[in-house]
Amino acid sequence: MKIILIGSLLVMLGACATQEQTAVAQQKDAPVPLAPLDVIDGQYWVDLPGQDGLTFYGQQLSSEVSSNGAGVMYPGGDMASFLVSIALHAAIQTSVTEAKEQTQRDAANLILEPYRELINQTSLADLMLSSEETVDTDNGQAYTVGLASQPLAADGWHTVVDPVFIMSRSSDSITIKSKVSILDGRIELTEEDLESDFSQTIFFQSLPIYESEKWLRDDGEYFRMVTSDLLRSSVDLAIQHFAGLSPPQASISSTIRYLNNGEKKVERGYLIGQTCTHIIFESLRGDIKSVPRLDWAGNHGCAAVLESS
Amino acid sequence: MFIIEHNQGFSKFQYAVCFEPVFWGPNNQCGSCPFFRLEVNEETLPPNRQELFQLMGTGLHQLKGALQMQVKLLGIFALLLTLTGCVTPPQPPVSLNAEFLTASDNRIGVAMDTMPSPNLQLPGANCLLCIAVASGANSELSAHAKTLSTEELAQLKAEVLAVLKEQGRNVILVDDPLLINKLPKTKGLGEGFAKRDFSSFAEQHGLDHLLVIDINGIGMTRPYTSYIPMGAPQATVSGTAFLIDLQSNKYEWYLPIDLHLGTEGEWDEPKDFPGLTNSYYQVLESLRDRVLSPLTIQAPIAQITE
C-alpha cells in the first residue's frame, strides 16, 4: 500500500514538474517586441535579388483618343447562330489580341537593338553605390542608403528593389519602373511578409535628350550615369514615401501634363511635389511617378540649377 | 380598268391582264405588263371555255393579291422618301476662317451651352429587359461615372477667352445659358449656316461673332447588342465647337466632337475604376486641345500678316 501511495505521489509530482516546464517553454517562444527601427535617420540596405543584368524593354505606344466608338455587329438570324458567332468572335479575338500584343512588344523592343551590347555589359549592382551614402532631404532630415551584403545586415531596413527599365519609343529618355518593398531587416522574411509589408511601385523618367547617340558615347558613360541615377532616385522616392519625408500629396486629384516620348502626356493623379525638372504625383492606381515637366526646357531657373549641379 | 387579252400572234397563247393604258405595250399588246401575266401554251390550254374562264378567274385573284402587294410597296417607298427628306444631313466640319483672326476689330463672345452630367450610356441595349440587364451588370460603373468631375470642361470657356485675349482680340464671356434648342430656327440657309438663329446675341451683348462650346454627351459608353456587351467600356465626350457670324448665322468654324478612349490595361477595377477614370480625363484633355489648338496655332500667322 505504501509503495502504491509513494508511486502515485511521484507520478503527481512528475506531472506537475512537466507542466511547469511547458509554461517555461511557452515563455521562451513568445515574441519579444523589438524597439521600432528609425525610419527617419534610418539605415536602408538595398537588396537587388535575382538580378545581375538589366531588364530592359522598349516603350509600347499607348492607345490614342479616337473619333469613333468600338462595336461589333453579329449575325442574328436566330439565337443559336447569334451565340455561336459571339463565341467564335471571342475565340478569334483572344488569339488575335495575343498575337497583336506580341507583335507590339517585338516592335517596341526593336528600339533596343543599338543598345543591346551596352545593356548586356551593365550590371545592376554596379548602378548602386557599394559604399553607404547619407541622403539629406529638403526638409532637413537624413537617412543612409547602402547596397546590402550577403548575409544581410540586421541593423536596418531591408529594401528589396525589383527594377525594370523602359527605353522611350524615340530613344529620348529612359524610365525605371521599380517595385520597392521595405521591411524590418531584423526579422527573417518569408514570401508572405514581402507581400504584406510596405511595397510601392515607382516610375522615374529621365530628362529627354535630343541626340540618341549620346547614350552610346564614351563607351556608354551617359547611359550608365542615367540608369544609375534612375535606380537610386526610385529607391530614394520609395524611402521618402515610406518614412513620411515626402510632402503631403494633394487631397483632390488633378490632371497632370508631362513630357513623354517627345509629346504631351496626360494623366490624372494626386500631386505630391515639383522640382525644377520633374513633377511627382501618385497615379490613380497608386503608383508614384516622377516625370519631366512640360516646361522644363524653357524653365530658365531650372537651366541654371542644372548647370550648377 | 382591266383588259383581258387573248393573243394568238405568238408561238403560245397568252392571256394577260393589264392596266390600261399605262402599261399597254407596243402593237396593242400586253408585252410590257409588269404586274401579272397568265400564260398557257398549247399543252396546258384548257379544253373548253368554262375551264378557260376558271383559269382566268384564278389569274384575276392572283392579280388582286399582286396589286395589293404593289400598293404596299409603293406606300413604303413613299414613306421612306418622306422620312429621308426630313433628315437633315450633318453639318460637315468647317476650318477656322483665317479672316476671323486677322480682323482685330471684331467683338467676340465666348459661350457654353448647358452641359449634361456625366453618365454611362449603353447603346444597343434597346429593349426594356435588355436595359435592365445591362444597367444591372454595369451598376458600379454607372454610379462611378456620375461622380466624375466636369470642372475641366467648365474651365474651357475661360481658357478660350484667355487665348483670344492674348492675341489682342476684343472678347467677352457670355455667362447666360445659351439654351440653343430654344433659339428660333433659321429657314433655308443650308449647309454652312446654323439651324438656329443666334442673331439675338449681337444686340444683347454687342457682338459680331459668338464662339460656342456645346457638349451634349459626356462620361462612359459600353456598346451592347441586346443583352450582350460588345466590348469594354470607353470614356467618351461628344458635342460641337463653333464660331458663328451673328449677322448671317454663317459658321466661321465648325468642329464636330465625338471622342472615345479605352483603358491602358484592365478596365474592370471597381469601385474607383482608375483606368477608365484616367481615360475620361485624357478624353477631356483631347477635347481641350482640339478646341484651343486652332485658335492658338494660327495666332502667330495672324500677327505676321498684321
Interface residues (C-beta under 8 A of the other chain):
Chain A: S62 S63 E64 V65 S66 S67 N68 G69 A70 G71 V72 M73 Y74 G76 I86 T255 R257 V266 E267 R268 S283 L284 R285
Chain B: P123 G124 E152 T221 P223 T225 I228 M230 G231 A232 Q234 T236 D258 L259 H260 L261 G262 E264 D272 P274 G275 T277 N278 Y281 Q282 V283 L284 E285 S286
